[in-house]
Amino acid sequence: MTTRRKVSQEVGRAAFAAELKDDPRAKAWTGAGWTISQAEGDFAALVEAGLDSLPGIDKDLADLALSVMSGEPSSLLLELESD
């Protein structure tokens, strides 16, 4: 699985978890996964430069992408998926 695909899937996971918690960011994050999958160029460089420069990507999702790239747990997902 490519890194871009993994990040896109984790963004989708965050969007779903946010939706379950009635978090208003859920709708925007649903589209963000598509934005990530369609972004052109070197994806690792794009993440390092800051994905929040892309439409629909906020700082929380940019940080989630950095976590995925580094193989560390995402604090955003841990927060959203906690009871």
Order of alpha helices (4+ residues) and beta strands (2+ residues): alpha-alpha-alpha-alpha-alpha
